[in-house]
Amino acid sequence: MREQSLNNFLGVVSFEERVIKDYKEIPCKDMDLDCFAFDGEKPFGSYEKCYNYAPELGRCIFCEWGRG
């Protein structure tokens, strides 16, 4: 009985994640070591270009949101 209710809960959560339209509040799912620009080169030349390339992957934590 408890396992069935847990499966129902997980089914609802995964469905809600699929219908989210505002990706700005979700951290980027593609963030890796390239994002830290240890070699001096940012992905796509700037973080904003990288975010604009695939906004459905989530919000870039390196973009300066609300500045300038």
N, CA, C and O atoms as a Tripos MOL2 file, in Angstrom:
@<TRIPOS>MOLECULE
protein
  272   271    68     0     0
PROTEIN
NO_CHARGES

@<TRIPOS>ATOM
      1 N           0.8250   -1.1950    0.0000 N.3       1 MET1
      2 CA          0.0000    0.0000    0.0000 C.3       1 MET1
      3 C           0.8680    1.2580    0.0000 C.2       1 MET1
      4 O           0.6400    2.1730   -0.7910 O.2       1 MET1
      5 N           1.8650    1.3020    0.8900 N.am      2 ARG2
      6 CA          2.7280    2.4800    0.9710 C.3       2 ARG2
      7 C           3.5360    2.6550   -0.3150 C.2       2 ARG2
      8 O           3.7380    3.7810   -0.7720 O.2       2 ARG2
      9 N           3.9960    1.5520   -0.8980 N.am      3 GLU3
     10 CA          4.7750    1.6200   -2.1300 C.3       3 GLU3
     11 C           3.9310    2.1920   -3.2730 C.2       3 GLU3
     12 O           4.4360    2.9500   -4.1010 O.2       3 GLU3
     13 N           2.6680    1.8340   -3.3150 N.am      4 GLN4
     14 CA          1.7800    2.3390   -4.3620 C.3       4 GLN4
     15 C           1.5910    3.8560   -4.2350 C.2       4 GLN4
     16 O           1.6000    4.5650   -5.2410 O.2       4 GLN4
     17 N           1.4210    4.3550   -3.0120 N.am      5 SER5
     18 CA          1.2600    5.8020   -2.8370 C.3       5 SER5
     19 C           2.5510    6.5480   -3.1860 C.2       5 SER5
     20 O           2.5000    7.6610   -3.7090 O.2       5 SER5
     21 N           3.6940    5.9450   -2.9030 N.am      6 LEU6
     22 CA          4.9690    6.5520   -3.2680 C.3       6 LEU6
     23 C           5.1030    6.6280   -4.7870 C.2       6 LEU6
     24 O           5.5390    7.6480   -5.3190 O.2       6 LEU6
     25 N           4.7340    5.5650   -5.4820 N.am      7 ASN7
     26 CA          4.7890    5.5650   -6.9450 C.3       7 ASN7
     27 C           3.8450    6.6160   -7.5230 C.2       7 ASN7
     28 O           4.1840    7.2730   -8.5070 O.2       7 ASN7
     29 N           2.6740    6.7810   -6.9280 N.am      8 ASN8
     30 CA          1.7430    7.8100   -7.3850 C.3       8 ASN8
     31 C           2.3530    9.1970   -7.1980 C.2       8 ASN8
     32 O           2.2540   10.0470   -8.0830 O.2       8 ASN8
     33 N           2.9790    9.4240   -6.0550 N.am      9 PHE9
     34 CA          3.6250   10.7090   -5.7840 C.3       9 PHE9
     35 C           4.7270   10.9860   -6.7980 C.2       9 PHE9
     36 O           4.7950   12.0870   -7.3450 O.2       9 PHE9
     37 N           5.5870   10.0130   -7.0580 N.am     10 LEU10
     38 CA          6.6790   10.1930   -8.0070 C.3      10 LEU10
     39 C           6.1470   10.4340   -9.4140 C.2      10 LEU10
     40 O           6.7450   11.1910  -10.1780 O.2      10 LEU10
     41 N           5.0460    9.8080   -9.7590 N.am     11 GLY11
     42 CA          4.4370   10.0410  -11.0600 C.3      11 GLY11
     43 C           3.9540   11.4630  -11.2080 C.2      11 GLY11
     44 O           4.0960   12.0550  -12.2790 O.2      11 GLY11
     45 N           3.3870   12.0260  -10.1590 N.am     12 VAL12
     46 CA          2.8950   13.4050  -10.1970 C.3      12 VAL12
     47 C           4.0660   14.3720  -10.2830 C.2      12 VAL12
     48 O           4.0050   15.3360  -11.0460 O.2      12 VAL12
     49 N           5.1220   14.1420   -9.5270 N.am     13 VAL13
     50 CA          6.2790   15.0380   -9.5350 C.3      13 VAL13
     51 C           6.9170   15.0640  -10.9160 C.2      13 VAL13
     52 O           7.2070   16.1410  -11.4370 O.2      13 VAL13
     53 N           7.1370   13.9190  -11.5100 N.am     14 SER14
     54 CA          7.7940   13.9070  -12.8090 C.3      14 SER14
     55 C           6.9160   14.5560  -13.8730 C.2      14 SER14
     56 O           7.4390   15.1830  -14.7940 O.2      14 SER14
     57 N           5.5990   14.4200  -13.7710 N.am     15 PHE15
     58 CA          4.6930   15.0770  -14.7160 C.3      15 PHE15
     59 C           4.7840   16.5890  -14.5710 C.2      15 PHE15
     60 O           4.8150   17.3030  -15.5730 O.2      15 PHE15
     61 N           4.8270   17.0890  -13.3360 N.am     16 GLU16
     62 CA          4.9290   18.5340  -13.1120 C.3      16 GLU16
     63 C           6.2270   19.0830  -13.6780 C.2      16 GLU16
     64 O           6.2390   20.1900  -14.2160 O.2      16 GLU16
     65 N           7.3170   18.3390  -13.5710 N.am     17 GLU17
     66 CA          8.5930   18.8070  -14.0970 C.3      17 GLU17
     67 C           8.5480   18.9200  -15.6140 C.2      17 GLU17
     68 O           9.2120   19.7820  -16.1900 O.2      17 GLU17
     69 N           7.7740   18.0630  -16.2660 N.am     18 ARG18
     70 CA          7.7020   18.0970  -17.7240 C.3      18 ARG18
     71 C           6.9160   19.2920  -18.2420 C.2      18 ARG18
     72 O           7.1320   19.7140  -19.3780 O.2      18 ARG18
     73 N           6.0170   19.8470  -17.4480 N.am     19 VAL19
     74 CA          5.1780   20.9450  -17.9300 C.3      19 VAL19
     75 C           5.6550   22.3210  -17.4750 C.2      19 VAL19
     76 O           4.9700   23.3130  -17.7190 O.2      19 VAL19
     77 N           6.7990   22.4050  -16.8270 N.am     20 ILE20
     78 CA          7.3180   23.7010  -16.3920 C.3      20 ILE20
     79 C           7.6880   24.5280  -17.6170 C.2      20 ILE20
     80 O           8.4150   24.0520  -18.4890 O.2      20 ILE20
     81 N           7.1920   25.7640  -17.6900 N.am     21 LYS21
     82 CA          7.4620   26.6430  -18.8240 C.3      21 LYS21
     83 C           8.5630   27.6560  -18.5150 C.2      21 LYS21
     84 O           9.2660   28.0920  -19.4270 O.2      21 LYS21
     85 N           8.7250   28.0340  -17.2620 N.am     22 ASP22
     86 CA          9.7080   29.0410  -16.8980 C.3      22 ASP22
     87 C          10.9920   28.3530  -16.4490 C.2      22 ASP22
     88 O          11.0790   27.8600  -15.3250 O.2      22 ASP22
     89 N          11.9820   28.3230  -17.3260 N.am     23 TYR23
     90 CA         13.2250   27.6150  -17.0450 C.3      23 TYR23
     91 C          14.2320   28.4680  -16.2830 C.2      23 TYR23
     92 O          15.2950   27.9720  -15.9100 O.2      23 TYR23
     93 N          13.9210   29.7380  -16.0440 N.am     24 LYS24
     94 CA         14.8800   30.6290  -15.4120 C.3      24 LYS24
     95 C          15.1580   30.2800  -13.9580 C.2      24 LYS24
     96 O          16.1880   30.6890  -13.4220 O.2      24 LYS24
     97 N          14.2820   29.5450  -13.3110 N.am     25 GLU25
     98 CA         14.4710   29.2350  -11.8920 C.3      25 GLU25
     99 C          15.1400   27.8830  -11.6810 C.2      25 GLU25
    100 O          15.4520   27.5280  -10.5450 O.2      25 GLU25
    101 N          15.3650   27.1290  -12.7390 N.am     26 ILE26
    102 CA         15.9990   25.8160  -12.6400 C.3      26 ILE26
    103 C          17.4830   25.9710  -12.9670 C.2      26 ILE26
    104 O          17.8030   26.5120  -14.0250 O.2      26 ILE26
    105 N          18.4050   25.5210  -12.1090 N.am     27 PRO27
    106 CA         19.8340   25.6130  -12.4510 C.3      27 PRO27
    107 C          20.1340   24.8250  -13.7270 C.2      27 PRO27
    108 O          19.4930   23.8060  -13.9860 O.2      27 PRO27
    109 N          21.0790   25.2760  -14.5100 N.am     28 CYS28
    110 CA         21.4140   24.6580  -15.7930 C.3      28 CYS28
    111 C          21.7690   23.1880  -15.6120 C.2      28 CYS28
    112 O          22.5840   22.8290  -14.7620 O.2      28 CYS28
    113 N          21.1440   22.3530  -16.4230 N.am     29 LYS29
    114 CA         21.3880   20.9090  -16.3440 C.3      29 LYS29
    115 C          22.6570   20.5030  -17.0820 C.2      29 LYS29
    116 O          23.1040   19.3620  -16.9650 O.2      29 LYS29
    117 N          23.2410   21.4280  -17.8420 N.am     30 ASP30
    118 CA         24.4290   21.1180  -18.6390 C.3      30 ASP30
    119 C          25.6950   21.7470  -18.0460 C.2      30 ASP30
    120 O          26.7270   21.8030  -18.7160 O.2      30 ASP30
    121 N          25.6270   22.2110  -16.8210 N.am     31 MET31
    122 CA         26.7920   22.8550  -16.2110 C.3      31 MET31
    123 C          27.8950   21.8220  -15.9510 C.2      31 MET31
    124 O          27.6510   20.7700  -15.3580 O.2      31 MET31
    125 N          29.1010   22.1410  -16.4010 N.am     32 ASP32
    126 CA         30.2520   21.2720  -16.1670 C.3      32 ASP32
    127 C          31.5060   22.1310  -16.0070 C.2      32 ASP32
    128 O          31.3980   23.3460  -15.8450 O.2      32 ASP32
    129 N          32.6730   21.5330  -16.0500 N.am     33 LEU33
    130 CA         33.9150   22.2790  -15.8180 C.3      33 LEU33
    131 C          34.1700   23.3460  -16.8750 C.2      33 LEU33
    132 O          34.8350   24.3400  -16.5820 O.2      33 LEU33
    133 N          33.6620   23.1720  -18.0960 N.am     34 ASP34
    134 CA         33.8360   24.1950  -19.1350 C.3      34 ASP34
    135 C          33.2140   25.5170  -18.7180 C.2      34 ASP34
    136 O          33.7070   26.5780  -19.0990 O.2      34 ASP34
    137 N          32.1490   25.4690  -17.9470 N.am     35 CYS35
    138 CA         31.4560   26.6830  -17.5170 C.3      35 CYS35
    139 C          32.3270   27.5500  -16.6120 C.2      35 CYS35
    140 O          32.1290   28.7640  -16.5560 O.2      35 CYS35
    141 N          33.2720   26.9630  -15.9130 N.am     36 PHE36
    142 CA         34.1260   27.7210  -15.0040 C.3      36 PHE36
    143 C          35.2250   28.4860  -15.7400 C.2      36 PHE36
    144 O          35.9050   29.3150  -15.1350 O.2      36 PHE36
    145 N          35.4080   28.2220  -17.0230 N.am     37 ALA37
    146 CA         36.3600   28.9300  -17.8800 C.3      37 ALA37
    147 C          37.7700   28.9520  -17.2900 C.2      37 ALA37
    148 O          38.4170   29.9980  -17.2610 O.2      37 ALA37
    149 N          38.2370   27.8080  -16.8240 N.am     38 PHE38
    150 CA         39.5950   27.7210  -16.2840 C.3      38 PHE38
    151 C          40.6430   28.0340  -17.3490 C.2      38 PHE38
    152 O          41.7350   28.5040  -17.0320 O.2      38 PHE38
    153 N          40.3080   27.7720  -18.6170 N.am     39 ASP39
    154 CA         41.2450   28.0470  -19.7040 C.3      39 ASP39
    155 C          41.0960   29.4640  -20.2450 C.2      39 ASP39
    156 O          41.7600   29.8240  -21.2170 O.2      39 ASP39
    157 N          40.2380   30.2710  -19.6340 N.am     40 GLY40
    158 CA         40.0380   31.6530  -20.0490 C.3      40 GLY40
    159 C          38.9840   31.8440  -21.1200 C.2      40 GLY40
    160 O          38.7060   32.9770  -21.5120 O.2      40 GLY40
    161 N          38.3850   30.7540  -21.6070 N.am     41 GLU41
    162 CA         37.3740   30.8510  -22.6490 C.3      41 GLU41
    163 C          36.0150   30.4250  -22.1070 C.2      41 GLU41
    164 O          35.8450   29.2950  -21.6490 O.2      41 GLU41
    165 N          35.0550   31.3380  -22.1630 N.am     42 LYS42
    166 CA         33.6950   31.0270  -21.7360 C.3      42 LYS42
    167 C          32.9780   30.2620  -22.8480 C.2      42 LYS42
    168 O          33.2950   30.4550  -24.0220 O.2      42 LYS42
    169 N          32.0270   29.4050  -22.5080 N.am     43 PRO43
    170 CA         31.2720   28.7020  -23.5420 C.3      43 PRO43
    171 C          30.5560   29.6980  -24.4590 C.2      43 PRO43
    172 O          29.9330   30.6410  -23.9730 O.2      43 PRO43
    173 N          30.6350   29.5020  -25.7640 N.am     44 PHE44
    174 CA         30.0210   30.3640  -26.7790 C.3      44 PHE44
    175 C          30.5540   31.7980  -26.7210 C.2      44 PHE44
    176 O          29.9610   32.6880  -27.3320 O.2      44 PHE44
    177 N          31.6310   32.0430  -26.0200 N.am     45 GLY45
    178 CA         32.1910   33.3820  -25.9230 C.3      45 GLY45
    179 C          31.6310   34.2160  -24.7900 C.2      45 GLY45
    180 O          32.3040   35.1300  -24.3120 O.2      45 GLY45
    181 N          30.4210   33.9270  -24.3490 N.am     46 SER46
    182 CA         29.8350   34.6120  -23.1900 C.3      46 SER46
    183 C          28.7510   33.7170  -22.5970 C.2      46 SER46
    184 O          28.1660   32.8780  -23.2820 O.2      46 SER46
    185 N          28.5070   33.9150  -21.3300 N.am     47 TYR47
    186 CA         27.5020   33.0960  -20.6620 C.3      47 TYR47
    187 C          26.0930   33.3990  -21.1670 C.2      47 TYR47
    188 O          25.2430   32.5100  -21.2070 O.2      47 TYR47
    189 N          25.8450   34.6430  -21.5490 N.am     48 GLU48
    190 CA         24.5190   34.9920  -22.0600 C.3      48 GLU48
    191 C          24.2310   34.2880  -23.3800 C.2      48 GLU48
    192 O          23.1170   33.8120  -23.5950 O.2      48 GLU48
    193 N          25.2350   34.2170  -24.2760 N.am     49 LYS49
    194 CA         25.0540   33.5000  -25.5330 C.3      49 LYS49
    195 C          24.8130   32.0140  -25.2750 C.2      49 LYS49
    196 O          23.9850   31.3850  -25.9340 O.2      49 LYS49
    197 N          25.5310   31.4720  -24.3280 N.am     50 CYS50
    198 CA         25.3620   30.0600  -23.9750 C.3      50 CYS50
    199 C          23.9510   29.8090  -23.4600 C.2      50 CYS50
    200 O          23.3020   28.8470  -23.8700 O.2      50 CYS50
    201 N          23.4740   30.6660  -22.5640 N.am     51 TYR51
    202 CA         22.1160   30.5190  -22.0280 C.3      51 TYR51
    203 C          21.0800   30.6680  -23.1340 C.2      51 TYR51
    204 O          20.1280   29.8900  -23.2020 O.2      51 TYR51
    205 N          21.2590   31.6650  -24.0040 N.am     52 ASN52
    206 CA         20.2930   31.9030  -25.0780 C.3      52 ASN52
    207 C          20.2720   30.7770  -26.1010 C.2      52 ASN52
    208 O          19.2710   30.5900  -26.7930 O.2      52 ASN52
    209 N          21.3630   30.0230  -26.2070 N.am     53 TYR53
    210 CA         21.4240   28.8900  -27.1290 C.3      53 TYR53
    211 C          20.4520   27.7900  -26.7060 C.2      53 TYR53
    212 O          19.8110   27.1710  -27.5550 O.2      53 TYR53
    213 N          20.3390   27.5440  -25.4090 N.am     54 ALA54
    214 CA         19.4610   26.4780  -24.9200 C.3      54 ALA54
    215 C          18.8610   26.8610  -23.5690 C.2      54 ALA54
    216 O          19.2550   26.2960  -22.5480 O.2      54 ALA54
    217 N          17.9190   27.8030  -23.5330 N.am     55 PRO55
    218 CA         17.3360   28.2190  -22.2550 C.3      55 PRO55
    219 C          16.5480   27.1100  -21.5610 C.2      55 PRO55
    220 O          16.3160   27.1720  -20.3540 O.2      55 PRO55
    221 N          16.1370   26.0980  -22.3230 N.am     56 GLU56
    222 CA         15.3770   24.9960  -21.7200 C.3      56 GLU56
    223 C          16.2240   24.1440  -20.7900 C.2      56 GLU56
    224 O          15.6840   23.3430  -20.0270 O.2      56 GLU56
    225 N          17.5460   24.3010  -20.8380 N.am     57 LEU57
    226 CA         18.4150   23.5570  -19.9240 C.3      57 LEU57
    227 C          18.4530   24.1750  -18.5350 C.2      57 LEU57
    228 O          18.9300   23.5430  -17.5920 O.2      57 LEU57
    229 N          17.9600   25.3950  -18.3930 N.am     58 GLY58
    230 CA         17.9030   26.0260  -17.0790 C.3      58 GLY58
    231 C          18.7190   27.2990  -17.0100 C.2      58 GLY58
    232 O          19.4040   27.6720  -17.9630 O.2      58 GLY58
    233 N          18.6360   27.9510  -15.8810 N.am     59 ARG59
    234 CA         19.2740   29.2510  -15.6510 C.3      59 ARG59
    235 C          20.7780   29.1000  -15.4620 C.2      59 ARG59
    236 O          21.2430   28.2400  -14.7150 O.2      59 ARG59
    237 N          21.5170   29.9390  -16.1420 N.am     60 CYS60
    238 CA         22.9720   29.9510  -15.9860 C.3      60 CYS60
    239 C          23.3240   30.7100  -14.7120 C.2      60 CYS60
    240 O          22.9240   31.8610  -14.5370 O.2      60 CYS60
    241 N          24.0630   30.0720  -13.8350 N.am     61 ILE61
    242 CA         24.4200   30.7190  -12.5760 C.3      61 ILE61
    243 C          25.5440   31.7360  -12.7710 C.2      61 ILE61
    244 O          25.8390   32.5090  -11.8590 O.2      61 ILE61
    245 N          26.1700   31.7470  -13.9380 N.am     62 PHE62
    246 CA         27.2700   32.6670  -14.2020 C.3      62 PHE62
    247 C          26.8170   33.9560  -14.8770 C.2      62 PHE62
    248 O          27.5790   34.9220  -14.9150 O.2      62 PHE62
    249 N          25.6020   33.9970  -15.4100 N.am     63 CYS63
    250 CA         25.0870   35.2280  -16.0200 C.3      63 CYS63
    251 C          24.8540   36.2640  -14.9240 C.2      63 CYS63
    252 O          24.4920   35.9270  -13.7960 O.2      63 CYS63
    253 N          25.0660   37.5120  -15.2720 N.am     64 GLU64
    254 CA         24.8280   38.5890  -14.3240 C.3      64 GLU64
    255 C          23.3980   39.0920  -14.5240 C.2      64 GLU64
    256 O          23.1700   40.0980  -15.1960 O.2      64 GLU64
    257 N          22.4430   38.3790  -13.9350 N.am     65 TRP65
    258 CA         21.0340   38.6690  -14.1170 C.3      65 TRP65
    259 C          20.6920   40.0110  -13.4590 C.2      65 TRP65
    260 O          21.0640   40.2650  -12.3140 O.2      65 TRP65
    261 N          19.9800   40.8600  -14.1990 N.am     66 GLY66
    262 CA         19.5080   42.1210  -13.6570 C.3      66 GLY66
    263 C          20.5350   43.2300  -13.6450 C.2      66 GLY66
    264 O          20.2640   44.3150  -13.1310 O.2      66 GLY66
    265 N          21.7100   42.9800  -14.2010 N.am     67 ARG67
    266 CA         22.7470   44.0150  -14.2540 C.3      67 ARG67
    267 C          22.8260   44.5820  -15.6540 C.2      67 ARG67
    268 O          22.6630   43.8640  -16.6410 O.2      67 ARG67
    269 N          23.0750   45.8700  -15.7300 N.am     68 GLY68
    270 CA         23.3380   46.5430  -16.9790 C.3      68 GLY68
    271 C          22.2380   46.5270  -17.9090 C.2      68 GLY68
    272 O          22.3510   47.0720  -19.0070 O.2      68 GLY68
@<TRIPOS>BOND
     1     1     2 1
     2     2     3 1
     3     3     4 2
     4     3     5 am
     5     5     6 1
     6     6     7 1
     7     7     8 2
     8     7     9 am
     9     9    10 1
    10    10    11 1
    11    11    12 2
    12    11    13 am
    13    13    14 1
    14    14    15 1
    15    15    16 2
    16    15    17 am
    17    17    18 1
    18    18    19 1
    19    19    20 2
    20    19    21 am
    21    21    22 1
    22    22    23 1
    23    23    24 2
    24    23    25 am
    25    25    26 1
    26    26    27 1
    27    27    28 2
    28    27    29 am
    29    29    30 1
    30    30    31 1
    31    31    32 2
    32    31    33 am
    33    33    34 1
    34    34    35 1
    35    35    36 2
    36    35    37 am
    37    37    38 1
    38    38    39 1
    39    39    40 2
    40    39    41 am
    41    41    42 1
    42    42    43 1
    43    43    44 2
    44    43    45 am
    45    45    46 1
    46    46    47 1
    47    47    48 2
    48    47    49 am
    49    49    50 1
    50    50    51 1
    51    51    52 2
    52    51    53 am
    53    53    54 1
    54    54    55 1
    55    55    56 2
    56    55    57 am
    57    57    58 1
    58    58    59 1
    59    59    60 2
    60    59    61 am
    61    61    62 1
    62    62    63 1
    63    63    64 2
    64    63    65 am
    65    65    66 1
    66    66    67 1
    67    67    68 2
    68    67    69 am
    69    69    70 1
    70    70    71 1
    71    71    72 2
    72    71    73 am
    73    73    74 1
    74    74    75 1
    75    75    76 2
    76    75    77 am
    77    77    78 1
    78    78    79 1
    79    79    80 2
    80    79    81 am
    81    81    82 1
    82    82    83 1
    83    83    84 2
    84    83    85 am
    85    85    86 1
    86    86    87 1
    87    87    88 2
    88    87    89 am
    89    89    90 1
    90    90    91 1
    91    91    92 2
    92    91    93 am
    93    93    94 1
    94    94    95 1
    95    95    96 2
    96    95    97 am
    97    97    98 1
    98    98    99 1
    99    99   100 2
   100    99   101 am
   101   101   102 1
   102   102   103 1
   103   103   104 2
   104   103   105 am
   105   105   106 1
   106   106   107 1
   107   107   108 2
   108   107   109 am
   109   109   110 1
   110   110   111 1
   111   111   112 2
   112   111   113 am
   113   113   114 1
   114   114   115 1
   115   115   116 2
   116   115   117 am
   117   117   118 1
   118   118   119 1
   119   119   120 2
   120   119   121 am
   121   121   122 1
   122   122   123 1
   123   123   124 2
   124   123   125 am
   125   125   126 1
   126   126   127 1
   127   127   128 2
   128   127   129 am
   129   129   130 1
   130   130   131 1
   131   131   132 2
   132   131   133 am
   133   133   134 1
   134   134   135 1
   135   135   136 2
   136   135   137 am
   137   137   138 1
   138   138   139 1
   139   139   140 2
   140   139   141 am
   141   141   142 1
   142   142   143 1
   143   143   144 2
   144   143   145 am
   145   145   146 1
   146   146   147 1
   147   147   148 2
   148   147   149 am
   149   149   150 1
   150   150   151 1
   151   151   152 2
   152   151   153 am
   153   153   154 1
   154   154   155 1
   155   155   156 2
   156   155   157 am
   157   157   158 1
   158   158   159 1
   159   159   160 2
   160   159   161 am
   161   161   162 1
   162   162   163 1
   163   163   164 2
   164   163   165 am
   165   165   166 1
   166   166   167 1
   167   167   168 2
   168   167   169 am
   169   169   170 1
   170   170   171 1
   171   171   172 2
   172   171   173 am
   173   173   174 1
   174   174   175 1
   175   175   176 2
   176   175   177 am
   177   177   178 1
   178   178   179 1
   179   179   180 2
   180   179   181 am
   181   181   182 1
   182   182   183 1
   183   183   184 2
   184   183   185 am
   185   185   186 1
   186   186   187 1
   187   187   188 2
   188   187   189 am
   189   189   190 1
   190   190   191 1
   191   191   192 2
   192   191   193 am
   193   193   194 1
   194   194   195 1
   195   195   196 2
   196   195   197 am
   197   197   198 1
   198   198   199 1
   199   199   200 2
   200   199   201 am
   201   201   202 1
   202   202   203 1
   203   203   204 2
   204   203   205 am
   205   205   206 1
   206   206   207 1
   207   207   208 2
   208   207   209 am
   209   209   210 1
   210   210   211 1
   211   211   212 2
   212   211   213 am
   213   213   214 1
   214   214   215 1
   215   215   216 2
   216   215   217 am
   217   217   218 1
   218   218   219 1
   219   219   220 2
   220   219   221 am
   221   221   222 1
   222   222   223 1
   223   223   224 2
   224   223   225 am
   225   225   226 1
   226   226   227 1
   227   227   228 2
   228   227   229 am
   229   229   230 1
   230   230   231 1
   231   231   232 2
   232   231   233 am
   233   233   234 1
   234   234   235 1
   235   235   236 2
   236   235   237 am
   237   237   238 1
   238   238   239 1
   239   239   240 2
   240   239   241 am
   241   241   242 1
   242   242   243 1
   243   243   244 2
   244   243   245 am
   245   245   246 1
   246   246   247 1
   247   247   248 2
   248   247   249 am
   249   249   250 1
   250   250   251 1
   251   251   252 2
   252   251   253 am
   253   253   254 1
   254   254   255 1
   255   255   256 2
   256   255   257 am
   257   257   258 1
   258   258   259 1
   259   259   260 2
   260   259   261 am
   261   261   262 1
   262   262   263 1
   263   263   264 2
   264   263   265 am
   265   265   266 1
   266   266   267 1
   267   267   268 2
   268   267   269 am
   269   269   270 1
   270   270   271 1
   271   271   272 2
@<TRIPOS>SUBSTRUCTURE
     1 MET1         2 RESIDUE 1 A MET
     2 ARG2         6 RESIDUE 1 A ARG
     3 GLU3        10 RESIDUE 1 A GLU
     4 GLN4        14 RESIDUE 1 A GLN
     5 SER5        18 RESIDUE 1 A SER
     6 LEU6        22 RESIDUE 1 A LEU
     7 ASN7        26 RESIDUE 1 A ASN
     8 ASN8        30 RESIDUE 1 A ASN
     9 PHE9        34 RESIDUE 1 A PHE
    10 LEU10       38 RESIDUE 1 A LEU
    11 GLY11       42 RESIDUE 1 A GLY
    12 VAL12       46 RESIDUE 1 A VAL
    13 VAL13       50 RESIDUE 1 A VAL
    14 SER14       54 RESIDUE 1 A SER
    15 PHE15       58 RESIDUE 1 A PHE
    16 GLU16       62 RESIDUE 1 A GLU
    17 GLU17       66 RESIDUE 1 A GLU
    18 ARG18       70 RESIDUE 1 A ARG
    19 VAL19       74 RESIDUE 1 A VAL
    20 ILE20       78 RESIDUE 1 A ILE
    21 LYS21       82 RESIDUE 1 A LYS
    22 ASP22       86 RESIDUE 1 A ASP
    23 TYR23       90 RESIDUE 1 A TYR
    24 LYS24       94 RESIDUE 1 A LYS
    25 GLU25       98 RESIDUE 1 A GLU
    26 ILE26      102 RESIDUE 1 A ILE
    27 PRO27      106 RESIDUE 1 A PRO
    28 CYS28      110 RESIDUE 1 A CYS
    29 LYS29      114 RESIDUE 1 A LYS
    30 ASP30      118 RESIDUE 1 A ASP
    31 MET31      122 RESIDUE 1 A MET
    32 ASP32      126 RESIDUE 1 A ASP
    33 LEU33      130 RESIDUE 1 A LEU
    34 ASP34      134 RESIDUE 1 A ASP
    35 CYS35      138 RESIDUE 1 A CYS
    36 PHE36      142 RESIDUE 1 A PHE
    37 ALA37      146 RESIDUE 1 A ALA
    38 PHE38      150 RESIDUE 1 A PHE
    39 ASP39      154 RESIDUE 1 A ASP
    40 GLY40      158 RESIDUE 1 A GLY
    41 GLU41      162 RESIDUE 1 A GLU
    42 LYS42      166 RESIDUE 1 A LYS
    43 PRO43      170 RESIDUE 1 A PRO
    44 PHE44      174 RESIDUE 1 A PHE
    45 GLY45      178 RESIDUE 1 A GLY
    46 SER46      182 RESIDUE 1 A SER
    47 TYR47      186 RESIDUE 1 A TYR
    48 GLU48      190 RESIDUE 1 A GLU
    49 LYS49      194 RESIDUE 1 A LYS
    50 CYS50      198 RESIDUE 1 A CYS
    51 TYR51      202 RESIDUE 1 A TYR
    52 ASN52      206 RESIDUE 1 A ASN
    53 TYR53      210 RESIDUE 1 A TYR
    54 ALA54      214 RESIDUE 1 A ALA
    55 PRO55      218 RESIDUE 1 A PRO
    56 GLU56      222 RESIDUE 1 A GLU
    57 LEU57      226 RESIDUE 1 A LEU
    58 GLY58      230 RESIDUE 1 A GLY
    59 ARG59      234 RESIDUE 1 A ARG
    60 CYS60      238 RESIDUE 1 A CYS
    61 ILE61      242 RESIDUE 1 A ILE
    62 PHE62      246 RESIDUE 1 A PHE
    63 CYS63      250 RESIDUE 1 A CYS
    64 GLU64      254 RESIDUE 1 A GLU
    65 TRP65      258 RESIDUE 1 A TRP
    66 GLY66      262 RESIDUE 1 A GLY
    67 ARG67      266 RESIDUE 1 A ARG
    68 GLY68      270 RESIDUE 1 A GLY
